[in-house]
Amino acid sequence: MLTIKKLVVVCVFTLIFSFKTTHVLAQIASGLHNPVFGALALSQGNAFVARADDASAIEFNPAGLTQLERPQVSLGSSFLISSVEYEGNGASEDMETKLNAIPYFYFASPILKNKLAAGIGVTVPYGLSGEWDDEGFSRFVITEFDLKIINVNPTLTFKPFSFLSLGVGLDYYYAESSQNKRFAPLAPGAPEGFEDIDAHGDAFGYNAGILCNITPRHSIGIAFRSKADFDFDGNLKLSQLGVVPDFDVDTKTTATIPEMLSFGYAYRHGNLWSIEADIQWTNWSRFDVLKSDFEPANTFLGASHEDVRNWDNTLGFALGGEYCLNDATKVRGGYAFHESPVPSETFEPSVPQSSRHALFTGLGYGWGRSLNKWVNFTYGIVFYENRKIDNSVGEDATKPLMTGPPIDGRYDLLTHIIAIDFSYKF
């Protein structure tokens, strides 16, 4: 049987390795967002804003940290495997399947008991990855893509009244991105060319939360996370052009991740069971145009390029609960629904999304002195509504380097999720 020291060492090495090799596929919530911030909350459909009673409150509602009686460390990872199938224009293709690991880490501690608490979280809240056939239907739009955004989130929480807690946090984001595609021959008899882009950038934001315990059984929570504006620096390479030498240019791109506002209501029936319902609004209209500037300017790319997305704002709903079989064993379940922000007009195969429904179940087991050690496990499955696309992406005659076969057709998606984490109360 693993000792506590061995278990912690295994978790730490798993977390470090995961951050170095993470490939995240944004197929759980809206847009690029991946809300897998803890197995306990995930097993309840992420309906956790009005309870937020463990260290992952840093992510869900920082005001919840004043509920911690002792310092707590929590670390773990979620593992996703998705299937994406395309059928249209007389062709069918499956996106290459990868096991995607999304790690997370939290440390939180009371400073003045029931009055003041602080913590820090490290998560991967946004990301995207996938790979289509190099010679497939989407090769002139996208073949391979990888985006990950890591968030370091220090947090401070204050409880001015016995029934009210207030929390604030700073978000520092670091992002890395790469994408590849082909473009049409530049002259008759010339080969198809290749375009490769690598970029990185960072941004700052903030978050805040309120937790109000109306009675010992009823509570409400409100959490807000601000937008963050990224400035990406990178390099774009064009190769195998055939009629001209290969070349590369420096790129600068701006992008914004959106504001999020969540509201939750929770009911606790003593220590036996609890249930919560949450609503989340996301301002994905911030993700409208990705503008890239090139240095030096050239005849193929010009001085700049605008990639129009025009995403829509979204609403999400979650319902979840927990039942205590005994002091050391808890069973959980949840449901979540999220709208897709991706309009049909700008839909493209790197974000092949539709609105989705997710079901989750999970188990928590505690042991040790005063049950100070816990392992949480979650399994979930995400179902996507049918999505049939008929647009002009990849067919724009004003962008000859992007012109190719249409991406119109039907996209079918399904995602399986497993999450496991370990927490220790000092």
C-alpha positions as CSV (number, residue, x, y, z in Angstrom):
1,M,0.0,0.0,0.0
2,L,1.3,3.5,-0.9
3,T,2.5,5.6,2.0
4,I,1.4,9.2,2.1
5,K,4.9,10.4,1.2
6,K,5.0,8.1,-1.8
7,L,1.6,9.2,-2.9
8,V,2.5,12.9,-2.7
9,V,5.8,12.2,-4.7
10,V,3.8,10.4,-7.4
11,C,1.3,13.2,-7.6
12,V,4.0,15.9,-7.8
13,F,5.9,14.2,-10.6
14,T,2.7,13.6,-12.5
15,L,1.8,17.3,-12.2
16,I,5.2,18.5,-13.3
17,F,5.3,16.1,-16.3
18,S,1.7,17.0,-17.2
19,F,2.5,20.8,-17.3
20,K,5.4,20.0,-19.7
21,T,3.5,17.8,-22.0
22,T,-0.1,19.0,-21.8
23,H,-2.2,19.0,-24.9
24,V,-5.6,20.3,-24.1
25,L,-8.7,19.9,-26.3
26,A,-11.4,22.5,-25.6
27,Q,-14.4,20.2,-25.8
28,I,-16.0,20.5,-22.3
29,A,-17.4,24.0,-22.0
30,S,-17.7,27.0,-24.3
31,G,-15.0,28.0,-26.8
32,L,-11.4,27.5,-25.7
33,H,-12.3,27.1,-22.0
34,N,-11.5,23.9,-20.2
35,P,-13.2,23.9,-16.7
36,V,-11.5,20.9,-15.2
37,F,-10.2,22.4,-12.0
38,G,-10.7,19.6,-9.5
39,A,-12.3,16.2,-9.4
40,L,-14.6,17.1,-6.5
41,A,-16.3,19.9,-8.4
42,L,-16.2,18.3,-11.8
43,S,-18.1,15.2,-10.5
44,Q,-20.9,17.6,-9.6
45,G,-20.9,19.2,-13.1
46,N,-18.8,22.1,-11.7
47,A,-21.8,23.4,-9.7
48,F,-19.6,24.6,-6.9
49,V,-19.8,28.4,-6.8
50,A,-22.1,28.6,-3.8
51,R,-20.2,25.9,-1.8
52,A,-16.5,26.2,-2.8
53,D,-15.3,24.6,0.4
54,D,-11.9,23.2,-0.6
55,A,-8.7,24.7,-2.0
56,S,-10.2,24.8,-5.6
57,A,-12.3,27.7,-4.4
58,I,-9.4,29.7,-5.7
59,E,-10.8,28.9,-9.2
60,F,-14.5,28.6,-8.6
61,N,-15.2,31.4,-6.0
62,P,-12.3,32.8,-4.0
63,A,-14.6,33.9,-1.2
64,G,-15.0,30.3,-0.2
65,L,-11.5,30.0,1.2
66,T,-12.6,31.3,4.7
67,Q,-14.4,28.0,5.1
68,L,-11.0,26.1,5.4
69,E,-10.1,25.3,9.0
70,R,-6.6,24.2,8.2
71,P,-4.0,24.7,5.4
72,Q,-4.7,22.5,2.4
73,V,-2.8,21.4,-0.6
74,S,-4.5,19.8,-3.6
75,L,-3.1,18.5,-6.9
76,G,-4.3,16.3,-9.7
77,S,-5.1,16.0,-13.3
78,S,-7.9,15.5,-15.7
79,F,-7.5,13.2,-18.7
80,L,-9.6,13.7,-21.8
81,I,-10.1,11.6,-24.9
82,S,-12.3,13.0,-27.7
83,S,-13.5,11.6,-31.0
84,V,-14.2,14.1,-33.8
85,E,-15.7,12.8,-37.1
86,Y,-16.2,14.7,-40.3
87,E,-18.3,13.7,-43.2
88,G,-19.1,15.8,-46.3
89,N,-18.3,16.5,-49.9
90,G,-17.9,12.8,-50.6
91,A,-15.2,12.4,-48.0
92,S,-15.0,11.3,-44.3
93,E,-12.2,11.8,-41.8
94,D,-11.5,11.4,-38.1
95,M,-9.4,13.8,-36.2
96,E,-6.4,12.0,-34.7
97,T,-7.2,10.9,-31.2
98,K,-4.9,11.9,-28.4
99,L,-5.0,11.5,-24.6
100,N,-5.1,15.1,-23.3
101,A,-3.8,15.8,-19.7
102,I,-4.9,18.9,-17.9
103,P,-3.2,19.3,-14.5
104,Y,-4.0,21.6,-11.6
105,F,-2.5,22.6,-8.2
106,Y,-3.8,24.6,-5.2
107,F,-2.5,25.6,-1.8
108,A,-4.7,27.6,0.6
109,S,-4.5,28.4,4.2
110,P,-6.4,30.4,6.9
111,I,-4.5,33.4,8.2
112,L,-6.9,34.5,10.9
113,K,-9.4,31.7,11.6
114,N,-12.8,32.4,9.9
115,K,-11.7,35.9,9.0
116,L,-8.8,36.0,6.6
117,A,-7.4,33.3,4.2
118,A,-5.0,33.2,1.2
119,G,-4.0,30.8,-1.5
120,I,-2.5,30.2,-4.9
121,G,-3.6,28.1,-7.8
122,V,-2.0,26.9,-11.0
123,T,-4.3,25.7,-13.7
124,V,-4.7,25.3,-17.5
125,P,-8.0,27.1,-18.0
126,Y,-7.8,27.5,-21.8
127,G,-6.5,25.3,-24.5
128,L,-7.0,23.6,-27.8
129,S,-5.3,20.8,-29.7
130,G,-5.9,18.4,-32.6
131,E,-4.6,17.1,-35.8
132,W,-6.3,16.4,-39.2
133,D,-4.8,14.5,-42.1
134,D,-2.0,16.4,-43.9
135,E,-3.8,15.6,-47.2
136,G,-7.3,15.8,-45.9
137,F,-10.3,18.1,-46.5
138,S,-9.1,20.8,-44.1
139,R,-5.5,21.0,-45.1
140,F,-5.8,24.6,-46.5
141,V,-7.5,25.8,-43.3
142,I,-5.8,23.8,-40.6
143,T,-3.9,20.5,-40.2
144,E,-2.4,20.6,-36.7
145,F,-2.9,23.0,-33.9
146,D,-1.9,23.3,-30.2
147,L,-2.8,26.1,-27.7
148,K,-2.3,26.0,-24.0
149,I,-2.7,28.8,-21.5
150,I,-1.5,28.4,-17.9
151,N,-2.9,30.6,-15.1
152,V,-1.1,31.4,-11.9
153,N,-3.7,32.8,-9.5
154,P,-2.8,34.2,-6.0
155,T,-5.9,34.9,-3.9
156,L,-6.9,36.7,-0.7
157,T,-10.2,36.3,1.1
158,F,-11.8,38.3,3.9
159,K,-14.9,37.6,6.0
160,P,-16.3,40.9,7.4
161,F,-19.4,39.4,8.8
162,S,-20.3,35.9,10.0
163,F,-22.5,35.3,7.0
164,L,-20.5,37.0,4.3
165,S,-17.1,36.4,2.6
166,L,-15.3,38.4,-0.1
167,G,-12.5,37.2,-2.2
168,V,-10.1,38.7,-4.8
169,G,-7.4,37.3,-7.0
170,L,-4.8,38.2,-9.6
171,D,-4.6,36.1,-12.8
172,Y,-1.3,35.9,-14.6
173,Y,-1.6,33.9,-17.9
174,Y,1.2,32.5,-20.1
175,A,0.3,31.1,-23.5
176,E,2.0,29.0,-26.1
177,S,0.5,28.4,-29.6
178,S,1.4,26.5,-32.8
179,Q,-0.5,25.7,-35.9
180,N,0.2,24.2,-39.3
181,K,-1.6,24.1,-42.7
182,R,-1.0,23.9,-46.4
183,F,-1.7,26.4,-49.1
184,A,-2.5,26.0,-52.8
185,P,0.2,25.8,-55.4
186,L,1.5,29.2,-56.4
187,A,1.9,28.2,-60.1
188,P,0.8,25.4,-62.3
189,G,2.8,22.3,-61.6
190,A,4.2,23.7,-58.3
191,P,3.7,21.7,-55.1
192,E,1.4,22.6,-52.2
193,G,3.2,24.8,-49.7
194,F,3.4,24.6,-46.0
195,E,2.7,27.3,-43.3
196,D,3.9,26.9,-39.7
197,I,3.3,29.3,-36.9
198,D,4.7,29.3,-33.4
199,A,3.9,32.1,-30.9
200,H,3.9,32.8,-27.2
201,G,2.5,35.6,-25.0
202,D,1.2,36.6,-21.6
203,A,-1.5,38.7,-20.0
204,F,-2.9,39.8,-16.7
205,G,-6.5,39.8,-15.3
206,Y,-8.3,39.6,-12.0
207,N,-11.1,37.7,-10.3
208,A,-13.5,38.3,-7.4
209,G,-16.2,36.4,-5.5
210,I,-18.9,36.7,-2.9
211,L,-20.2,33.9,-0.7
212,C,-23.3,34.6,1.4
213,N,-24.6,32.0,3.9
214,I,-28.2,33.0,4.2
215,T,-28.8,30.3,6.7
216,P,-26.7,27.2,7.7
217,R,-28.6,25.3,4.9
218,H,-28.9,27.9,2.2
219,S,-26.0,29.8,0.5
220,I,-25.5,31.8,-2.7
221,G,-22.3,32.6,-4.5
222,I,-21.2,35.0,-7.2
223,A,-17.9,34.8,-9.0
224,F,-16.4,37.1,-11.7
225,R,-13.3,36.6,-13.8
226,S,-12.1,39.5,-15.9
227,K,-11.0,39.6,-19.5
228,A,-7.3,39.4,-20.4
229,D,-5.6,40.9,-23.4
230,F,-2.8,38.8,-24.9
231,D,0.1,40.1,-27.1
232,F,1.6,37.2,-29.0
233,D,5.1,37.3,-30.5
234,G,5.9,34.5,-32.9
235,N,7.4,33.3,-36.2
236,L,5.6,32.3,-39.4
237,K,7.4,30.0,-41.9
238,L,6.5,29.3,-45.5
239,S,8.2,26.4,-47.1
240,Q,8.2,24.2,-50.3
241,L,6.8,27.2,-52.3
242,G,8.3,25.8,-55.5
243,V,8.5,29.0,-57.5
244,V,10.3,31.1,-54.8
245,P,12.7,30.4,-51.9
246,D,11.3,29.5,-48.5
247,F,11.1,32.4,-46.0
248,D,9.9,33.3,-42.5
249,V,8.6,36.5,-40.9
250,D,8.1,37.7,-37.3
251,T,4.4,38.0,-36.2
252,K,2.6,39.9,-33.6
253,T,-1.0,38.9,-32.8
254,T,-3.5,40.3,-30.3
255,A,-6.3,38.2,-28.7
256,T,-8.6,38.5,-25.7
257,I,-10.0,35.8,-23.5
258,P,-13.4,36.8,-22.1
259,E,-15.1,37.9,-18.9
260,M,-17.0,35.2,-17.0
261,L,-19.8,35.7,-14.5
262,S,-21.2,32.8,-12.4
263,F,-24.1,32.6,-10.0
264,G,-24.9,29.7,-7.8
265,Y,-27.4,28.6,-5.1
266,A,-26.7,25.6,-2.8
267,Y,-28.7,23.7,-0.2
268,R,-27.1,21.6,2.5
269,H,-29.0,19.0,4.5
270,G,-26.7,18.9,7.5
271,N,-23.7,16.8,6.8
272,L,-25.7,14.2,4.9
273,W,-26.2,15.7,1.4
274,S,-26.0,18.9,-0.6
275,I,-27.1,20.1,-4.0
276,E,-26.3,23.2,-6.1
277,A,-27.4,24.9,-9.3
278,D,-25.2,27.3,-11.2
279,I,-25.6,29.6,-14.2
280,Q,-22.5,31.0,-16.1
281,W,-22.4,33.8,-18.6
282,T,-19.3,34.2,-20.9
283,N,-18.5,37.2,-23.0
284,W,-17.2,35.4,-26.0
285,S,-18.0,38.3,-28.2
286,R,-14.5,39.6,-27.2
287,F,-13.2,36.9,-29.5
288,D,-14.2,38.7,-32.7
289,V,-11.1,39.4,-34.9
290,L,-7.6,38.0,-34.6
291,K,-5.2,40.6,-36.2
292,S,-1.7,39.6,-37.1
293,D,1.1,42.0,-38.2
294,F,4.1,40.7,-40.2
295,E,7.6,42.0,-40.2
296,P,8.9,42.4,-42.8
297,A,5.9,42.8,-45.0
298,N,5.9,40.6,-48.1
299,T,4.0,40.1,-51.3
300,F,2.4,36.8,-50.1
301,L,1.1,37.9,-46.7
302,G,1.2,41.7,-46.9
303,A,1.7,43.7,-43.8
304,S,-1.1,42.3,-41.8
305,H,-4.0,39.8,-41.8
306,E,-7.3,39.7,-40.0
307,D,-9.0,36.4,-39.0
308,V,-12.6,37.1,-38.4
309,R,-14.3,34.9,-35.7
310,N,-17.3,36.9,-34.5
311,W,-18.1,34.5,-31.6
312,D,-21.3,34.8,-29.6
313,N,-21.8,35.2,-25.9
314,T,-22.9,32.0,-24.2
315,L,-24.8,30.7,-21.2
316,G,-24.1,27.5,-19.3
317,F,-26.0,25.7,-16.6
318,A,-24.9,23.1,-14.1
319,L,-26.7,21.0,-11.4
320,G,-24.9,18.7,-9.0
321,G,-24.8,17.2,-5.6
322,E,-23.1,15.1,-3.0
323,Y,-24.2,12.3,-0.7
324,C,-22.2,11.1,2.3
325,L,-22.4,7.3,2.7
326,N,-20.3,7.8,5.9
327,D,-17.7,10.3,7.1
328,A,-15.0,8.8,4.9
329,T,-17.0,8.1,1.7
330,K,-18.9,10.5,-0.5
331,V,-20.7,9.9,-3.8
332,R,-21.4,12.7,-6.3
333,G,-23.1,13.4,-9.5
334,G,-23.8,16.2,-11.9
335,Y,-25.1,17.5,-15.2
336,A,-23.9,20.5,-17.3
337,F,-25.1,22.2,-20.4
338,H,-23.1,24.8,-22.4
339,E,-23.9,26.7,-25.5
340,S,-21.3,26.9,-28.3
341,P,-20.0,30.4,-29.1
342,V,-18.9,29.4,-32.6
343,P,-21.3,30.7,-35.3
344,S,-21.8,28.7,-38.4
345,E,-20.4,31.5,-40.6
346,T,-16.9,31.3,-39.1
347,F,-16.9,27.7,-38.0
348,E,-13.6,25.9,-38.9
349,P,-12.1,22.5,-38.0
350,S,-9.8,23.6,-35.2
351,V,-12.8,24.4,-33.0
352,P,-15.4,21.9,-34.3
353,Q,-17.9,22.6,-31.6
354,S,-21.7,22.5,-31.0
355,S,-23.7,23.0,-27.9
356,R,-23.2,20.1,-25.4
357,H,-24.6,18.1,-22.5
358,A,-22.4,16.4,-20.0
359,L,-23.0,13.8,-17.3
360,F,-20.6,13.2,-14.4
361,T,-20.3,10.9,-11.5
362,G,-17.6,10.6,-8.8
363,L,-16.4,9.3,-5.5
364,G,-14.4,10.8,-2.6
365,Y,-12.6,8.7,0.0
366,G,-10.8,10.1,3.1
367,W,-8.5,8.6,5.6
368,G,-5.9,9.4,8.2
369,R,-5.9,11.6,11.3
370,S,-9.2,13.5,11.4
371,L,-9.7,12.4,7.7
372,N,-7.0,14.9,6.6
373,K,-6.2,12.9,3.4
374,W,-8.6,12.6,0.5
375,V,-8.6,11.1,-3.0
376,N,-11.3,12.2,-5.4
377,F,-12.2,10.4,-8.6
378,T,-14.5,11.5,-11.5
379,Y,-15.8,10.1,-14.7
380,G,-17.7,12.1,-17.2
381,I,-19.1,11.9,-20.8
382,V,-19.9,14.9,-23.0
383,F,-22.5,14.6,-25.7
384,Y,-22.7,17.2,-28.6
385,E,-25.7,18.3,-30.5
386,N,-25.7,17.6,-34.3
387,R,-23.8,20.3,-36.2
388,K,-24.0,20.6,-40.0
389,I,-21.9,23.4,-41.6
390,D,-22.3,25.2,-44.9
391,N,-20.0,28.3,-45.0
392,S,-17.2,29.8,-47.1
393,V,-14.3,29.2,-44.8
394,G,-11.4,27.9,-46.9
395,E,-13.0,29.2,-50.1
396,D,-12.3,33.0,-49.9
397,A,-11.0,34.1,-53.3
398,T,-9.5,37.2,-51.7
399,K,-7.1,35.0,-49.8
400,P,-5.5,32.9,-52.5
401,L,-3.0,31.3,-50.0
402,M,-6.0,29.9,-48.0
403,T,-8.1,28.8,-51.0
404,G,-8.9,25.1,-51.0
405,P,-11.7,22.6,-50.8
406,P,-14.8,23.5,-48.7
407,I,-15.0,22.3,-45.1
408,D,-18.8,22.0,-45.3
409,G,-20.4,18.9,-43.9
410,R,-21.4,17.2,-40.6
411,Y,-19.1,17.1,-37.5
412,D,-19.8,14.6,-34.8
413,L,-18.1,14.8,-31.4
414,L,-17.9,12.8,-28.1
415,T,-15.6,13.3,-25.2
416,H,-14.7,11.0,-22.2
417,I,-13.2,12.6,-19.1
418,I,-11.4,11.0,-16.1
419,A,-10.1,13.2,-13.2
420,I,-8.3,12.2,-10.1
421,D,-6.7,14.4,-7.4
422,F,-5.3,14.2,-3.9
423,S,-5.7,16.7,-1.1
424,Y,-4.0,16.9,2.3
425,K,-5.0,19.1,5.2
426,F,-2.1,20.0,7.5
